[in-house]
Amino acid sequence: MLAVACSAVTIFIFIYFQWWGMLPLGGACVFAALMVICKRAQESEERKANPPAPEGDFITGRVQKNDKENN
């Protein structure tokens, strides 16, 4: 939300104050980068806690279960 707010403010600041518009533009870039980094970290932690079930595809066929899982 902060990245979007900075982006919206940037237009008006560029119109009225010229190069001062680079400040909120930089803020938008920083907040967008932080959002992507945090989202990837969250997805990684969720995948570690709850890994997806193994699946095959049309080339390799069904995934064979390990012997340890069958016992």
N, CA, C and O of each residue as an XYZ file, in Angstrom:
284
protein
N       0.823     -1.188      0.000
C       0.000      0.000      0.000
C       0.873      1.260      0.000
O       0.534      2.272     -0.614
N       1.992      1.170      0.697
C       2.879      2.331      0.741
C       3.501      2.608     -0.627
O       3.693      3.765     -0.999
N       3.816      1.549     -1.378
C       4.380      1.738     -2.711
C       3.373      2.409     -3.636
O       3.734      3.272     -4.436
N       2.121      2.014     -3.526
C       1.069      2.622     -4.359
C       0.850      4.076     -3.963
O       0.680      4.936     -4.827
N       0.853      4.357     -2.663
C       0.666      5.737     -2.203
C       1.817      6.629     -2.677
O       1.593      7.756     -3.118
N       3.039      6.123     -2.583
C       4.182      6.907     -3.061
C       4.091      7.144     -4.565
O       4.416      8.231     -5.044
N       3.655      6.141     -5.301
C       3.518      6.294     -6.754
C       2.477      7.348     -7.100
O       2.686      8.153     -8.007
N       1.364      7.347     -6.388
C       0.308      8.325     -6.662
C       0.766      9.743     -6.343
O       0.449     10.671     -7.087
N       1.486      9.923     -5.279
C       1.968     11.246     -4.874
C       3.059     11.738     -5.820
O       3.198     12.942     -6.035
N       3.825     10.820     -6.380
C       4.949     11.186     -7.255
C       4.499     12.048     -8.432
O       5.179     13.013     -8.781
N       3.381     11.719     -9.039
C       2.907     12.463    -10.207
C       2.699     13.933     -9.871
O       3.161     14.816    -10.593
N       2.007     14.184     -8.780
C       1.716     15.566     -8.397
C       2.976     16.325     -7.973
O       3.115     17.514     -8.260
N       3.875     15.643     -7.302
C       5.108     16.310     -6.884
C       5.966     16.641     -8.095
O       6.577     17.710     -8.136
N       6.027     15.761     -9.075
C       6.760     16.072    -10.309
C       6.157     17.273    -11.029
O       6.893     18.096    -11.574
N       4.840     17.387    -11.040
C       4.188     18.500    -11.736
C       4.517     19.831    -11.070
O       4.861     20.797    -11.751
N       4.415     19.886     -9.747
C       4.559     21.158     -9.040
C       5.975     21.453     -8.561
O       6.369     22.618     -8.499
N       6.745     20.429     -8.221
C       8.071     20.656     -7.631
C       9.203     20.023     -8.425
O      10.311     19.910     -7.902
N       8.980     19.619     -9.628
C       9.930     19.016    -10.556
C      10.728     17.864     -9.929
O      10.157     16.813     -9.636
N      12.019     18.044     -9.723
C      12.898     16.947     -9.336
C      12.669     16.434     -7.915
O      13.203     15.385     -7.555
N      11.899     17.139     -7.109
C      11.590     16.611     -5.785
C      10.709     15.368     -5.880
O      10.544     14.642     -4.900
N      10.158     15.133     -7.031
C       9.354     13.930     -7.246
C      10.158     12.648     -7.210
O       9.596     11.556     -7.127
N      11.472     12.779     -7.272
C      12.320     11.590     -7.196
C      12.289     10.960     -5.795
O      12.517      9.759     -5.657
N      12.015     11.746     -4.777
C      11.964     11.199     -3.410
C      10.839     10.172     -3.248
O      11.115      9.045     -2.837
N       9.584     10.513     -3.552
C       8.554      9.486     -3.408
C       8.704      8.355     -4.426
O       8.281      7.229     -4.164
N       9.300      8.644     -5.581
C       9.546      7.584     -6.557
C      10.542      6.573     -6.001
O      10.368      5.364     -6.158
N      11.578      7.074     -5.356
C      12.537      6.182     -4.701
C      11.895      5.400     -3.570
O      12.173      4.216     -3.379
N      11.019      6.085     -2.811
C      10.290      5.398     -1.749
C       9.412      4.287     -2.292
O       9.322      3.212     -1.698
N       8.763      4.544     -3.422
C       7.913      3.518     -4.038
C       8.750      2.314     -4.443
O       8.327      1.172     -4.256
N       9.927      2.558     -4.993
C      10.808      1.455     -5.387
C      11.267      0.649     -4.174
O      11.301     -0.581     -4.211
N      11.616      1.345     -3.112
C      12.069      0.664     -1.895
C      10.942     -0.167     -1.291
O      11.154     -1.327     -0.935
N       9.759      0.404     -1.172
C       8.634     -0.330     -0.590
C       8.218     -1.508     -1.466
O       7.832     -2.555     -0.945
N       8.289     -1.355     -2.778
C       7.958     -2.465     -3.673
C       8.984     -3.595     -3.523
O       8.614     -4.769     -3.505
N      10.256     -3.248     -3.417
C      11.295     -4.263     -3.232
C      11.120     -4.988     -1.894
O      11.254     -6.210     -1.825
N      10.823     -4.241     -0.842
C      10.583     -4.860      0.462
C       9.378     -5.787      0.428
O       9.387     -6.846      1.056
N       8.343     -5.393     -0.301
C       7.157     -6.232     -0.416
C       7.506     -7.564     -1.087
O       7.078     -8.621     -0.625
N       8.274     -7.516     -2.163
C       8.645     -8.734     -2.880
C       9.526     -9.624     -2.008
O       9.325    -10.838     -1.965
N      10.490     -9.042     -1.319
C      11.386     -9.812     -0.458
C      10.613    -10.491      0.663
O      10.821    -11.674      0.933
N       9.724     -9.753      1.317
C       8.948    -10.321      2.423
C       7.984    -11.396      1.943
O       7.785    -12.399      2.628
N       7.390    -11.199      0.783
C       6.451    -12.186      0.247
C       7.176    -13.479     -0.094
O       6.663    -14.561      0.194
N       8.362    -13.394     -0.703
C       9.135    -14.601     -1.019
C       9.557    -15.330      0.249
O       9.527    -16.560      0.296
N       9.946    -14.590      1.269
C      10.337    -15.218      2.535
C       9.141    -15.922      3.178
O       9.279    -17.021      3.715
N       7.978    -15.293      3.122
C       6.772    -15.893      3.686
C       6.414    -17.173      2.939
O       6.105    -18.182      3.572
N       6.448    -17.154      1.621
C       6.130    -18.347      0.838
C       7.130    -19.461      1.097
O       6.752    -20.632      1.140
N       8.394    -19.118      1.268
C       9.416    -20.118      1.559
C       9.155    -20.783      2.904
O       9.253    -22.004      3.021
N       8.828    -19.995      3.910
C       8.526    -20.550      5.235
C       7.272    -21.429      5.188
O       7.236    -22.483      5.822
N       6.258    -21.011      4.455
C       5.032    -21.803      4.347
C       5.295    -23.121      3.623
O       4.726    -24.149      3.989
N       6.160    -23.104      2.589
C       6.494    -24.330      1.870
C       7.282    -25.291      2.757
O       7.114    -26.507      2.656
N       8.150    -24.748      3.637
C       8.900    -25.609      4.550
C       7.972    -26.262      5.559
O       8.132    -27.439      5.882
N       7.006    -25.510      6.055
C       6.081    -26.036      7.059
C       5.080    -27.015      6.463
O       4.677    -27.969      7.129
N       4.675    -26.792      5.219
C       3.658    -27.629      4.595
C       4.024    -27.851      3.133
O       3.500    -27.159      2.260
N       4.923    -28.811      2.844
C       5.354    -29.013      1.458
C       4.208    -29.557      0.604
O       3.348    -30.281      1.105
N       4.196    -29.213     -0.673
C       3.147    -29.723     -1.547
C       3.308    -31.223     -1.771
O       4.411    -31.760     -1.672
N       2.208    -31.887     -2.072
C       2.237    -33.322     -2.323
C       2.981    -33.602     -3.632
O       2.864    -32.828     -4.582
N       3.744    -34.697     -3.695
C       4.437    -35.014     -4.939
C       3.447    -35.396     -6.029
O       2.470    -36.108     -5.791
N       3.722    -34.911     -7.213
C       2.858    -35.214     -8.345
C       3.725    -35.556     -9.537
O       4.844    -35.062     -9.671
N       3.206    -36.392    -10.386
C       3.905    -36.721    -11.617
C       3.385    -35.853    -12.742
O       2.545    -34.977    -12.536
N       3.897    -36.110    -13.936
C       3.392    -35.403    -15.095
C       3.175    -36.398    -16.224
O       3.334    -37.602    -16.021
N       2.822    -35.929    -17.381
C       2.487    -36.826    -18.473
C       3.703    -37.542    -19.048
O       3.543    -38.516    -19.784
N       4.907    -37.090    -18.735
C       6.111    -37.743    -19.245
C       6.609    -38.798    -18.267
O       6.863    -39.935    -18.664
N       6.750    -38.440    -17.002
C       7.321    -39.360    -16.018
C       6.283    -40.260    -15.366
O       6.651    -41.265    -14.758
N       5.019    -39.940    -15.469
C       3.980    -40.757    -14.855
C       3.823    -40.462    -13.378
O       4.241    -39.415    -12.883
N       3.204    -41.416    -12.682
C       2.957    -41.217    -11.251
C       4.254    -41.255    -10.465
O       5.205    -41.935    -10.852
N       4.288    -40.538     -9.381
C       5.443    -40.531     -8.499
C       5.359    -41.747     -7.597
O       4.325    -42.011     -6.982
N       6.461    -42.485     -7.523
C       6.513    -43.668     -6.680
C       6.812    -43.265     -5.246
O       7.672    -42.419     -5.004
N       6.113    -43.860     -4.299
C       6.360    -43.559     -2.895
C       7.600    -44.298     -2.430
O       7.940    -45.361     -2.951
N       8.273    -43.721     -1.440
C       9.451    -44.368     -0.849
C       9.032    -45.575     -0.046
O       7.893    -45.666      0.412
N       9.973    -46.518      0.127
C       9.687    -47.707      0.924
C       9.402    -47.353      2.371
O       8.599    -48.027      3.015
N      10.038    -46.311      2.902
C       9.804    -45.896      4.278
C       8.378    -45.438      4.487
O       7.808    -45.656      5.556
N       7.789    -44.804      3.476
C       6.417    -44.331      3.595
C       5.410    -45.465      3.498
O       4.318    -45.369      4.057
N       5.760    -46.538      2.797
C       4.843    -47.677      2.622
C       4.758    -48.526      3.872
O       3.741    -49.189      4.074
N       5.769    -48.542      4.719
C       5.782    -49.400      5.904
C       5.001    -48.823      7.014
O       4.912    -49.424      8.084
